[in-house]
Amino acid sequence: MYVCICRGITEKQIRQVAQQRPCSMQELSAVTGVGVDCGSCTEYACQLLQDLGNQGCDGECLSVGAR
Ligand code: FES
């Protein structure tokens, strides 16, 4: 399933990155590009990170892609 339409990033890709190393939403965005365009996928991507035991929505992610 696509999480980020702007960048064509799937849930599977996000899970792979998040499982390889602990990361914040900001780091996830830097690696995958998720959330850097319209930002509408940021909330769901944050939730995925949290579900995987990563930092997820810790405030910093809210500004990612919000432009
Ligand atoms: S859907 Fe992810 S930045 Fe637009």
Boltz pocket constraint, residues with backbone or C-beta under 6 A from the ligand:
constraints:
  - pocket:
      binder: B
      contacts: [[A, 3], [A, 4], [A, 5], [A, 6], [A, 7], [A, 33], [A, 34], [A, 35], [A, 36], [A, 37], [A, 38], [A, 39], [A, 40], [A, 41], [A, 42], [A, 65]]
      max_distance: 6.0
